[in-house]
């Protein structure tokens, strides 16, 4: 697929929120032709609980032993800015969490395309440190300016030997000031602490407002036209989704690891082609797109380097209007009439599913494939 010429995009902003599936969040996109469920019970906001969503809960969901939290938020009522971004930007309706498990592995996929673990490291112990390649590290090695805006613990960048303690890792609160001042780096990552990360039982509107303020700051700083935003959610959070995702990788117990369940991915900015896009993509597509748009070479992680990416969504001659200013009234574009039918699911990625590969380190050595959440052995790779 075509990649826009160098210089078309000056800034890539990757924003990572927490724990919601596409069906759970994007019910309101059905009138625009999105493949989302529409008749599930409406979720309370704030949510009443934090559903189980680790590797074992995912296995139970995959085997249809549980449905997960079978509820949906009223998109227009509690997430109007996300509804606007999805209706006016690019909505990747078949985007998937990279792995079928919970947070840490999926955050690491978004930073560097691989993970040595399928669990969240215990908070009571010092964080592990792995010398893995990362997109921020690659940017630094090639003279591309970057800054990561994180919560108090610098999660998840604290797990990377090359990144831990970097002066380029700053508080999330600094992003608005940087963007408004026109000091946006070529590559930005944004994470929030609770409750602004939308992790249940947080009020999801609070997190949406934090994202809205960040986008508004880029507009005020004059960088909307040459910025591409990629906004996604780390994992399924224990929420149901009606689409079965392709089996691409599996663990030694023969249980699907990739792709994980669908999670929203919204891609927007001055030059992003709007519309509902139905291709299969996953969390490694996000950093791959950053490499494509910023003219960076391969990272050295095949799962990421071989991904097609999403740079074809950027059109050099396009000039999309910026979204409403923070706190103003949001008016969604009228949906098409009659309502278009959802796109059929595309064919799964070509080739057979593969065992999850070893983890590649910066010195050329490797670590064993992640297998620290073993499940009951299945007779053949499931799904």
C-alpha positions as CSV (number, residue, x, y, z in Angstrom):
1,X,0.0,0.0,0.0
2,X,1.3,3.5,-0.8
3,X,3.2,5.5,1.9
4,X,2.9,9.2,1.7
5,X,6.1,11.2,0.7
6,X,8.5,12.1,3.4
7,X,7.5,15.3,5.2
8,X,3.8,14.8,4.6
9,X,3.4,14.1,8.4
10,X,5.5,16.0,10.9
11,X,4.0,14.6,14.1
12,X,2.7,11.2,15.1
13,X,0.8,11.1,18.4
14,X,0.0,7.6,19.8
15,X,-2.6,7.7,22.6
16,X,-3.3,4.5,24.7
17,X,-6.3,4.2,27.0
18,X,-7.5,1.1,28.8
19,X,-9.8,-1.9,28.7
20,X,-12.7,-1.7,26.3
21,X,-13.8,-3.6,23.2
22,X,-15.1,-2.2,20.0
23,X,-18.7,-3.5,20.7
24,X,-18.5,-2.1,24.3
25,X,-17.6,1.4,23.2
26,X,-18.7,2.0,19.6
27,X,-22.4,1.0,19.6
28,X,-23.2,4.5,18.3
29,X,-21.3,3.8,15.0
30,X,-23.9,1.3,13.8
31,X,-26.0,4.0,11.9
32,X,-22.8,4.8,9.9
33,X,-22.4,1.2,8.8
34,X,-20.0,-0.1,11.4
35,X,-20.0,-3.8,12.3
36,X,-20.9,-3.4,16.0
37,X,-23.5,-4.9,18.2
38,X,-26.5,-2.7,19.0
39,X,-28.9,-4.5,21.3
40,X,-26.8,-5.3,24.4
41,X,-27.7,-3.8,27.8
42,X,-26.4,-0.3,28.4
43,X,-23.4,-0.1,30.7
44,X,-23.5,2.1,33.8
45,X,-21.0,5.0,33.9
46,X,-18.9,4.7,36.0
47,X,-18.8,0.9,35.5
48,X,-19.8,-1.1,38.6
49,X,-16.8,-3.4,38.5
50,X,-13.5,-4.3,36.8
51,X,-14.2,-7.5,34.9
52,X,-11.6,-10.3,34.9
53,X,-9.5,-9.9,31.8
54,X,-6.2,-11.8,32.2
55,X,-5.0,-14.7,30.0
56,X,-7.2,-17.2,31.9
57,X,-10.3,-15.1,31.6
58,X,-9.6,-14.6,27.9
59,X,-9.3,-18.4,27.5
60,X,-12.7,-18.9,29.2
61,X,-14.1,-16.2,26.8
62,X,-12.5,-17.8,23.8
63,X,-13.9,-21.2,24.7
64,X,-17.4,-19.7,25.2
65,X,-17.4,-20.6,28.9
66,X,-18.2,-16.9,29.7
67,X,-19.4,-14.0,27.7
68,X,-17.4,-11.4,29.5
69,X,-19.2,-8.2,30.5
70,X,-22.0,-8.3,27.9
71,X,-22.8,-4.5,28.0
72,X,-22.3,-1.4,25.9
73,X,-21.8,2.2,26.7
74,X,-24.1,4.8,25.1
75,X,-21.5,6.2,22.8
76,X,-23.2,9.5,22.0
77,X,-24.3,10.2,25.6
78,X,-21.0,9.4,27.6
79,X,-18.4,9.4,24.8
80,X,-19.5,12.1,22.3
81,X,-15.9,13.1,21.4
82,X,-15.0,9.6,20.5
83,X,-18.2,9.2,18.5
84,X,-17.2,12.4,16.6
85,X,-13.7,11.2,15.9
86,X,-15.0,7.8,14.7
87,X,-17.6,9.4,12.5
88,X,-15.3,12.1,11.0
89,X,-12.0,10.3,11.0
90,X,-10.9,6.8,10.2
91,X,-12.5,4.1,12.3
92,X,-10.5,0.8,12.0
93,X,-13.4,-1.5,13.0
94,X,-11.5,-4.7,12.9
95,X,-8.5,-3.5,14.9
96,X,-7.4,-6.1,17.5
97,X,-5.5,-6.1,20.7
98,X,-2.2,-7.7,19.8
99,X,-2.4,-10.5,22.3
100,X,-5.4,-12.2,24.0
101,X,-4.5,-11.2,27.6
102,X,-4.4,-8.1,29.8
103,X,-2.4,-4.9,29.9
104,X,1.3,-5.2,30.0
105,X,1.9,-7.4,27.0
106,X,-0.3,-5.2,24.8
107,X,1.3,-2.0,25.9
108,X,4.7,-3.5,25.0
109,X,3.4,-4.5,21.6
110,X,2.4,-0.9,21.0
111,X,5.9,0.3,22.0
112,X,8.1,-2.4,20.4
113,X,6.1,-5.2,18.8
114,X,6.8,-7.9,21.3
115,X,6.5,-9.0,25.0
116,X,8.4,-11.5,27.2
117,X,5.4,-11.8,29.4
118,X,1.6,-12.5,29.2
119,X,1.0,-11.2,32.7
120,X,1.2,-7.9,34.6
121,X,4.3,-7.8,36.7
122,X,3.6,-7.8,40.4
123,X,3.5,-4.2,41.7
124,X,5.0,-5.1,45.0
125,X,8.3,-6.1,43.3
126,X,10.8,-4.0,41.3
127,X,9.7,-3.8,37.7
128,X,11.5,-6.2,35.3
129,X,14.0,-4.7,32.9
130,X,14.4,-6.1,29.3
131,X,16.9,-4.8,26.7
132,X,14.3,-4.9,23.9
133,X,14.2,-2.6,20.9
134,X,11.5,0.1,20.9
135,X,10.1,2.7,18.6
136,X,11.2,5.6,20.9
137,X,14.7,4.0,21.0
138,X,14.8,3.6,17.3
139,X,13.7,7.2,16.8
140,X,16.5,8.4,19.1
141,X,19.1,6.3,17.3
142,X,18.1,8.0,14.0
143,X,17.8,11.6,15.2
144,X,14.0,11.7,15.3
145,X,12.8,13.7,18.4
146,X,10.4,11.9,20.7
147,X,8.7,12.4,24.0
148,X,6.6,10.0,26.1
149,X,4.0,11.4,28.5
150,X,3.3,8.8,31.2
151,X,1.8,8.4,34.6
152,X,3.8,8.4,37.9
153,X,5.5,5.0,37.3
154,X,6.6,5.7,33.7
155,X,4.7,2.5,32.8
156,X,5.3,0.8,30.4
157,X,8.6,2.4,29.4
158,X,10.1,1.5,32.7
159,X,10.5,-2.1,31.4
160,X,12.9,-1.0,28.6
161,X,16.6,-0.8,29.5
162,X,17.2,1.8,26.7
163,X,14.4,4.0,27.9
164,X,14.1,3.7,31.7
165,X,15.0,7.1,33.3
166,X,15.2,9.0,30.0
167,X,14.6,12.7,30.3
168,X,12.2,12.3,27.3
169,X,9.7,10.6,29.6
170,X,7.7,13.3,31.3
171,X,4.4,13.7,33.1
172,X,1.2,13.3,31.1
173,X,0.1,16.7,32.4
174,X,2.9,18.3,30.3
175,X,1.4,17.4,26.9
176,X,-1.2,20.1,26.8
177,X,1.4,22.8,27.5
178,X,3.9,21.4,25.0
179,X,1.3,21.1,22.2
180,X,-0.2,24.5,22.8
181,X,3.3,26.0,22.7
182,X,4.1,24.4,19.3
183,X,6.7,22.2,21.0
184,X,5.3,18.9,19.8
185,X,8.0,16.3,19.0
186,X,7.9,14.2,15.9
187,X,6.8,11.2,18.0
188,X,4.7,11.3,21.1
189,X,3.2,8.6,23.2
190,X,0.6,9.4,25.8
191,X,-0.6,7.3,28.8
192,X,-2.8,8.4,31.7
193,X,-3.0,7.4,35.3
194,X,-6.4,6.3,36.7
195,X,-9.1,7.6,36.5
196,X,-8.2,9.3,33.2
197,X,-7.0,6.0,31.6
198,X,-10.7,4.8,31.5
199,X,-9.8,1.6,33.3
200,X,-12.9,0.3,35.1
201,X,-14.3,1.4,37.4
202,X,-13.3,4.9,36.2
203,X,-15.9,7.2,34.7
204,X,-15.1,6.9,31.0
205,X,-16.2,10.4,30.2
206,X,-13.3,11.7,32.3
207,X,-10.7,9.9,30.2
208,X,-12.4,11.0,27.0
209,X,-12.2,14.6,28.2
210,X,-8.5,14.2,28.8
211,X,-8.0,13.0,25.2
212,X,-10.2,15.8,23.9
213,X,-8.0,18.4,25.8
214,X,-4.9,16.8,24.3
215,X,-6.2,17.0,20.7
216,X,-7.5,20.5,21.3
217,X,-4.0,21.5,22.5
218,X,-2.5,20.3,19.2
219,X,-5.1,22.3,17.3
220,X,-4.4,25.4,19.4
221,X,-0.6,25.0,18.7
222,X,-1.2,25.0,15.0
223,X,-0.1,21.4,14.3
224,X,-3.5,19.8,13.4
225,X,-2.8,19.7,9.7
226,X,0.5,17.8,9.8
227,X,-0.3,15.5,12.8
228,X,-1.6,12.0,12.7
229,X,-3.2,10.7,15.8
230,X,-3.6,7.0,16.6
231,X,-5.9,6.4,19.6
232,X,-6.5,2.9,20.9
233,X,-7.2,0.9,24.0
234,X,-4.7,-1.6,25.4
235,X,-6.9,-4.7,25.8
236,X,-10.4,-6.1,26.0
237,X,-10.9,-5.4,29.7
238,X,-13.1,-8.4,30.1
239,X,-15.8,-6.9,27.9
240,X,-17.6,-8.9,25.2
241,X,-17.3,-8.5,21.5
242,X,-19.2,-10.4,18.9
243,X,-16.5,-10.8,16.2
244,X,-14.1,-13.8,16.3
245,X,-10.7,-12.6,15.4
246,X,-8.2,-14.5,13.2
247,X,-5.8,-17.0,14.8
248,X,-2.4,-15.8,13.9
249,X,-0.2,-17.0,16.8
250,X,-0.7,-19.5,19.6
251,X,1.1,-20.5,22.8
252,X,2.5,-23.9,23.6
253,X,-0.8,-24.9,25.1
254,X,-2.3,-24.5,21.6
255,X,-4.5,-21.5,22.6
256,X,-4.8,-18.5,20.4
257,X,-2.6,-15.6,21.4
258,X,-2.9,-13.3,18.4
259,X,-5.0,-11.7,17.5
260,X,-6.7,-10.7,20.7
261,X,-10.3,-9.4,20.8
262,X,-11.2,-6.3,18.9
263,X,-10.5,-2.9,20.5
264,X,-11.2,0.5,19.0
265,X,-8.6,2.2,16.9
266,X,-9.3,5.8,15.8
267,X,-6.9,7.4,13.3
268,X,-7.4,11.1,12.6
269,X,-5.7,14.4,11.8
270,X,-5.5,16.9,9.0
271,X,-4.5,14.5,6.3
272,X,-6.2,11.2,7.4
273,X,-8.7,9.7,5.0
274,X,-12.0,9.4,6.8
275,X,-14.3,6.4,6.8
276,X,-14.9,3.0,8.2
277,X,-12.0,0.7,7.3
278,X,-12.6,-3.0,7.7
279,X,-9.1,-4.5,7.3
280,X,-7.7,-6.7,10.0
281,X,-5.0,-4.9,12.0
282,X,-3.5,-5.2,15.4
283,X,-1.5,-3.3,18.0
284,X,1.8,-3.8,16.0
285,X,0.1,-1.9,13.2
286,X,0.3,1.3,15.3
287,X,4.1,1.5,15.8
288,X,4.6,0.2,12.3
289,X,2.6,3.2,11.0
290,X,4.7,5.5,13.1
291,X,7.9,4.1,11.4
292,X,6.3,4.5,8.0
293,X,5.2,8.1,8.5
294,X,8.4,9.3,10.2
295,X,10.7,7.6,7.6
296,X,12.3,5.3,10.2
297,X,13.9,1.9,9.2
298,X,12.8,-1.4,10.5
299,X,12.9,-2.1,14.2
300,X,14.3,-5.6,13.9
301,X,11.2,-7.3,15.3
302,X,9.6,-9.3,12.4
303,X,6.1,-9.2,13.9
304,X,6.2,-5.4,13.6
305,X,8.5,-5.0,10.5
306,X,6.4,-7.3,8.4
307,X,3.1,-5.6,9.3
308,X,1.5,-3.7,6.4
309,X,0.8,-0.6,8.6
310,X,-1.8,2.1,8.0
311,X,0.2,4.8,6.3
312,X,-2.0,4.5,3.2
313,X,-4.7,6.2,5.3
314,X,-2.8,9.5,4.9
315,X,-3.4,11.6,1.8
316,X,-0.9,14.5,1.2
317,X,-3.5,16.8,-0.4
318,X,-6.2,16.4,2.2
319,X,-7.1,19.1,4.7
320,X,-9.7,17.9,7.2
321,X,-11.4,20.4,9.5
322,X,-10.2,20.2,13.1
323,X,-12.6,18.8,15.7
324,X,-14.7,21.0,18.0
325,X,-12.8,22.9,20.7
326,X,-12.8,21.3,24.2
327,X,-16.0,21.8,26.1
328,X,-18.0,23.0,23.1
329,X,-21.1,21.3,21.8
330,X,-20.4,18.3,19.6
331,X,-22.7,17.8,16.6
332,X,-22.2,14.5,14.8
333,X,-22.5,14.4,11.0
334,X,-25.8,12.9,9.9
335,X,-25.5,9.2,9.2
336,X,-26.2,7.9,5.7
337,X,-29.8,7.1,4.7
338,X,-30.5,4.3,4.3
339,X,-28.1,2.9,6.8
340,X,-25.4,1.0,4.9
341,X,-24.9,-2.6,5.8
342,X,-21.8,-3.5,7.6
343,X,-18.8,-4.6,5.6
344,X,-18.3,-8.4,5.6
345,X,-15.3,-9.6,7.6
346,X,-12.2,-9.6,5.4
347,X,-10.3,-12.9,4.8
348,X,-7.9,-13.7,7.7
349,X,-4.2,-12.9,7.1
350,X,-2.6,-15.3,4.7
351,X,-0.5,-18.3,5.9
352,X,-1.0,-20.7,8.7
353,X,-1.1,-19.7,12.4
354,X,2.4,-19.9,14.0
355,X,3.7,-20.6,17.5
356,X,4.5,-17.3,19.3
357,X,8.2,-16.6,18.4
358,X,11.1,-15.8,20.7
359,X,11.7,-12.3,22.0
360,X,14.5,-10.4,20.2
361,X,16.9,-8.3,22.3
362,X,18.9,-5.3,21.1
363,X,22.2,-7.2,21.3
364,X,21.0,-9.9,18.9
365,X,20.3,-12.4,21.6
366,X,16.8,-13.8,22.3
367,X,14.5,-14.7,25.2
368,X,12.1,-17.7,25.2
369,X,8.6,-17.0,23.9
370,X,6.2,-15.7,26.5
371,X,4.6,-18.6,28.3
372,X,4.1,-17.4,31.9
373,X,0.3,-17.9,31.9
374,X,-0.1,-21.5,30.9
375,X,-3.6,-22.9,30.1
376,X,-5.1,-26.3,29.7
377,X,-3.5,-28.0,26.8
378,X,-5.7,-28.1,23.7
379,X,-5.5,-30.9,21.2
380,X,-4.9,-28.4,18.3
381,X,-4.5,-24.7,18.1
382,X,-7.9,-23.4,19.1
383,X,-10.0,-21.3,16.7
